[in-house]
Each structure stands twice: as structure tokens, then as C-alpha cells.
Amino acid sequence: MNVLVIGSGAREHALVAALANDPQVDAIFAAPGNAGMSSQAELRDVDVNDPTAVTALAVELDADLVVVGPEAPLVAGVADAIRDAGIACFGPSAAAAELEASKAFAKQVMHFAQVPTARAGVATDIDTVAMMLSEFGAPHVVKDDGLAAGKGVVVTDDFDEALEHAKQCLNKPNGRVVIEEFLDGPEVSLFCITDGVTVVPLQPAQDFKRVGDDDAGPNTGGMGAYTPLEWAPEGLVDEVVRTVAQPTVDEMARRGTPFAGLLYVGLALTSRGTRVIEFNARFGDPETQVVLASLKTPLAGVLYAASTGTLADLPPLEWYEGAAVTVVIAAENYPGTPVTGDPITGIEEAEDVEGVHVLHAGTKAGPDGVPVSAGGRVLSVVAQGPTLAEARDNAYDGVGQIFLRGSHYRTDIAAKAIEGSIVVSSQGAGQ
């Protein structure tokens, strides 16, 4: 099988790495890819948001399967164009990807599918925003309705800060915001692979969205993740498939816009039961890095089955024993405008640490072959271990080998889970 992976981040590097371990895969191509993928995939340059260009590349490469990583190409209709050319594509149509492209649309779908979620309202003017903020009370949750690369959400006790974020969102073309009630309790990310009918859940993970330890500072695209979640209520995955993922997939089919691909369900285990925070229409970064590291079943066959309507024929997925942890190394000033162009050393030494592999994101090849920083989130250091504590130790041992001037990372990934200090209400997995 020839597989083309679209994208250039650590998520796509994780996909490439998993596909490289699949005996069904003959050749892997990545477009545009990054410096770290070149040992496992042939890199090709393409405008990932141009459906015609991506489809032409897939045809040229005789691809049997195209896997679209980021959200923007999905919203642009890349998956539609590839399927129209007769090539299997893992990723929803542009119409189905609206589940991520518009939070207001997602709320509407959840309403009709009777999916438990936060109370919310949609606003297109600042007076309505102010009224809703006052009605819902603090902490205030303000979400940009459109795509914002994981940085469109502000959660704050400060009314003025919430109002200012809403103003910035509303100033965009066709700007609108979603104001929500705050959801308490620990958060869980559950990836569900679907062919538009059948839903197959992956192992749940927890990610760390804020830039600093103890969830300090602004939201980022994600600073780390781990799996499995020993503290999660028994039966949580089955419950989420039954009450969230399957009803959502069924509702999308009822609307004539079937959702086939990866439905990312972001959850809060609140004192009043499990609630959906958000949907995404693709693998999440950095959770993909740990979930795919833990998946024993070869990946290509699963993604191909989802792309061809045959998921129900697959045997149950198999998972490795033990745990996986990823820590993101970010460039100086991220999540603001990152400092780029600095050399990165110690990657090989990090990979000499037991259970560690390093995935590239914001990197490019330097003039002397040494990778240099080229984005905000630069590397994901992924580690496996027989226990969560050992996986975490391995991850930070790996991080300690890497040097990038001015870089930063969180030091508390998976710490609370290991301490046993994550508390789930007795209602946390109920309705």
C-alpha cells in the first residue's frame, strides 16, 4: 500500500512513524512533511489547502490511501477532491468538517443528537457577548467560532479579558463567538475512528493545553499528553461512544453529510456527568503522539477500513501494555510569535534513552544538516514505559538531552495522575 500523509507537524510525524511499522505499507510520502520525517517518508512539496494540487500529487504517487492531518485542508475540501478522484482518503468531507470549523454548528448537531454539553449561546455583537457573560457567570468561556489552531478559546475569571477576546474574534470577517458555561472536572480526549456508520474508539488520553506548569498562562496547541488514564471511571469509553460519538455520527448521516474519519471528542468529567467541550474533525496534537505509540494493531488497515466503509469487519484493536507520555519542547516566546532559526542538538542522544522517540514539528533542515527551529512547537519527545511513572521519567530524561536556545517545556505532564490527585466526581461518568 502506498500512503500519502498531508501535513507537517508532530501529529503527522506520529502518523508516519506508525505507518512505517505497518507491514502492509510499501511506501510512505509526506507533503510537505518536516525534517524529522525524511528517514521514513519521501517528502513532497504541496499547498496542503489546495484540493486540486493535493489530488494531483496523490494521483502522481499512485497513492492507495491519503491521510489528511490538519483541519484546514479538510475544511478546504481536500478529502472531497481526493475521493472524487477514486482514491481512499482518511478525513471527513468539507461539509462534515464543519463540526470543527464552526463551534456554533457543532452545538446545533449536539442539540439534535441529544449529546450532553455545556449550555451556550452564539453572539455576533459585543453587547450580546456582555449579556451572556453576565448570565453564565465566571469563569468565563469565550470561543472563536472558527478555526484558530487550538488558540481560539479563553477561560478566565476576568470579565474584561473575556470581553477583549470576544472583540478580537468579532473583528474577523464574519466574526462570531460562542459563549459557554464553565465545565468543571478533569478533561479527557477520546479519538473515535468512523466510516460514517461504525464507530471504533481509541485509547483515551489527557492533554495539557496551557503553556505553563499547573495550567498557568495562555492556551497553546498542546504542551504534552499521556495515556492510559488509570483514574478514568470504568466504562467511560463505552459511555462516550453510546451517548456522544455514535449519536453524532448518526445525526451527521441523517443530515446527508456523513462523517467518515476521526471524530475527536473533548470531554469534561463534571460533577453533573460527562459533558462535551468540543469536537475536532482530525487527530489531535499532542494526544496522537501517545495514542499511536500505544496502538499495537497496524494503523494502515484501520484507516483504510474507515475510508472504505468496512470498519465493522475489523477485529478489536490491540494495545500495548504500559503507558506513553509526550512532552512538547516549544520555541522561545511561544505561544506568541516564536523565535526561529536556532540549531537543535541532542536529538540522537534523546533517542538513546530507553523507550524514547522524538517527533519533529516546527523544524527544518539547517545548512549543515543540523535541524533548526522553524515554528512554535518544535519537538515532541515521546516515551513508553511499563508504568506511567517510568514512561514519564523516560520522557523527561529524553527532554534533558535536547538543547534549543530559549526553549521551554512543562515539567508537570502526567504528574497529578501519578500522584493520584485527579479527582472525578461520582457523577463524572453519568448523565
Secondary structure as the mmCIF struct_conf table of DSSP 4:
data_model
#
loop_
_struct_conf.conf_type_id
_struct_conf.id
_struct_conf.beg_label_comp_id
_struct_conf.beg_label_asym_id
_struct_conf.beg_label_seq_id
_struct_conf.end_label_comp_id
_struct_conf.end_label_asym_id
_struct_conf.end_label_seq_id
STRN STRN1 ASN A 2 GLY A 7
BEND BEND1 GLY A 9 GLY A 9
HELX_RH_AL_P HELX_RH_AL_P1 ALA A 10 ALA A 20
TURN_TY1_P TURN_TY1_P1 ASN A 21 ASN A 21
TURN_TY1_P TURN_TY1_P2 PRO A 23 GLN A 24
BEND BEND2 ASP A 26 ASP A 26
STRN STRN2 ALA A 27 PRO A 32
HELX_RH_3T_P HELX_RH_3T_P1 ALA A 35 SER A 39
TURN_TY1_P TURN_TY1_P3 GLN A 40 GLN A 40
BEND BEND3 ALA A 41 ALA A 41
STRN STRN3 GLU A 42 LEU A 43
TURN_TY1_P TURN_TY1_P4 VAL A 48 ASN A 49
HELX_RH_AL_P HELX_RH_AL_P2 PRO A 51 GLU A 60
TURN_TY1_P TURN_TY1_P5 LEU A 61 ASP A 62
BEND BEND4 ASP A 64 ASP A 64
STRN STRN4 LEU A 65 VAL A 68
BEND BEND5 PRO A 70 PRO A 70
HELX_RH_AL_P HELX_RH_AL_P3 GLU A 71 VAL A 75
TURN_TY1_P TURN_TY1_P6 ALA A 76 GLY A 77
HELX_RH_AL_P HELX_RH_AL_P4 VAL A 78 ASP A 84
TURN_TY1_P TURN_TY1_P7 ALA A 85 GLY A 86
STRN STRN5 ALA A 88 PHE A 90
BEND BEND6 GLY A 91 GLY A 91
TURN_TY1_P TURN_TY1_P8 ALA A 94 ALA A 97
HELX_RH_AL_P HELX_RH_AL_P5 GLU A 98 ALA A 101
HELX_RH_AL_P HELX_RH_AL_P6 LYS A 103 ALA A 113
TURN_TY1_P TURN_TY1_P9 GLN A 114 GLN A 114
STRN STRN6 THR A 117 THR A 117
STRN STRN7 ALA A 120 ALA A 123
BEND BEND7 THR A 124 ASP A 125
HELX_RH_AL_P HELX_RH_AL_P7 ILE A 126 PHE A 136
BEND BEND8 ALA A 138 PRO A 139
STRN STRN8 HIS A 140 ASP A 144
BEND BEND9 ASP A 145 GLY A 146
TURN_TY1_P TURN_TY1_P10 ALA A 149 GLY A 150
STRN STRN9 VAL A 153 THR A 156
BEND BEND10 ASP A 157 ASP A 157
HELX_RH_AL_P HELX_RH_AL_P8 PHE A 159 LEU A 170
TURN_TY1_P TURN_TY1_P11 ASN A 171 ASN A 171
BEND BEND11 LYS A 172 LYS A 172
TURN_TY1_P TURN_TY1_P12 PRO A 173 ASN A 174
STRN STRN10 VAL A 177 GLU A 180
BEND BEND12 GLY A 185 GLY A 185
STRN STRN11 GLU A 187 THR A 194
BEND BEND13 ASP A 195 VAL A 197
STRN STRN12 VAL A 199 PRO A 201
STRN STRN13 ALA A 205 ALA A 205
STRN STRN14 GLN A 206 ASP A 207
STRN STRN15 ARG A 210 GLY A 212
HELX_RH_3T_P HELX_RH_3T_P2 ASP A 213 ASP A 215
STRN STRN16 ALA A 216 ASN A 219
BEND BEND14 GLY A 221 GLY A 221
BEND BEND15 MET A 223 MET A 223
STRN STRN17 GLY A 224 THR A 227
TURN_TY1_P TURN_TY1_P13 GLU A 230 TRP A 231
BEND BEND16 ALA A 232 ALA A 232
HELX_LH_PP_P HELX_LH_PP_P1 PRO A 233 PRO A 233
TURN_TY1_P TURN_TY1_P14 GLU A 234 GLY A 235
HELX_RH_AL_P HELX_RH_AL_P9 LEU A 236 VAL A 240
HELX_RH_PI_P HELX_RH_PI_P1 VAL A 241 ALA A 245
HELX_RH_AL_P HELX_RH_AL_P10 GLN A 246 ARG A 254
TURN_TY1_P TURN_TY1_P15 ARG A 255 GLY A 256
STRN STRN18 GLY A 261 THR A 270
TURN_TY1_P TURN_TY1_P16 SER A 271 ARG A 272
STRN STRN19 GLY A 273 ASN A 280
BEND BEND17 ALA A 281 ARG A 282
TURN_TY1_P TURN_TY1_P17 ASP A 285 PRO A 286
HELX_RH_AL_P HELX_RH_AL_P11 GLU A 287 SER A 294
STRN STRN20 LEU A 295 LEU A 295
BEND BEND18 THR A 297 THR A 297
HELX_RH_AL_P HELX_RH_AL_P12 LEU A 299 THR A 308
TURN_TY1_P TURN_TY1_P18 GLY A 309 GLY A 309
HELX_RH_3T_P HELX_RH_3T_P3 LEU A 311 ASP A 313
BEND BEND19 LEU A 314 LEU A 314
HELX_LH_PP_P HELX_LH_PP_P2 PRO A 315 LEU A 317
STRN STRN21 TRP A 319 TRP A 319
BEND BEND20 GLU A 321 GLY A 322
STRN STRN22 ALA A 323 ALA A 330
TURN_TY1_P TURN_TY1_P19 GLU A 332 PRO A 335
BEND BEND21 GLY A 336 THR A 337
STRN STRN23 PRO A 343 PRO A 343
STRN STRN24 THR A 345 THR A 345
HELX_RH_AL_P HELX_RH_AL_P13 ILE A 347 GLU A 351
TURN_TY1_P TURN_TY1_P20 ASP A 352 ASP A 352
BEND BEND22 VAL A 353 VAL A 353
TURN_TY1_P TURN_TY1_P21 GLU A 354 GLY A 355
STRN STRN25 VAL A 356 HIS A 360
BEND BEND23 ALA A 361 GLY A 362
STRN STRN26 THR A 363 ALA A 365
TURN_TY1_P TURN_TY1_P22 PRO A 367 ASP A 368
BEND BEND24 GLY A 369 GLY A 369
STRN STRN27 PRO A 371 SER A 373
BEND BEND25 GLY A 375 GLY A 376
STRN STRN28 ARG A 377 GLY A 385
BEND BEND26 PRO A 386 THR A 387
HELX_RH_AL_P HELX_RH_AL_P14 LEU A 388 VAL A 399
TURN_TY1_P TURN_TY1_P23 GLY A 400 GLN A 401
STRN STRN29 PHE A 403 PHE A 403
TURN_TY1_P TURN_TY1_P24 ARG A 405 GLY A 406
STRN STRN30 HIS A 408 HIS A 408
BEND BEND27 THR A 411 THR A 411
TURN_TY1_P TURN_TY1_P25 ILE A 413 ALA A 414
HELX_RH_AL_P HELX_RH_AL_P15 ALA A 415 GLU A 419
TURN_TY1_P TURN_TY1_P26 GLY A 420 GLY A 420
TURN_TY1_P TURN_TY1_P27 SER A 426 ALA A 429
#
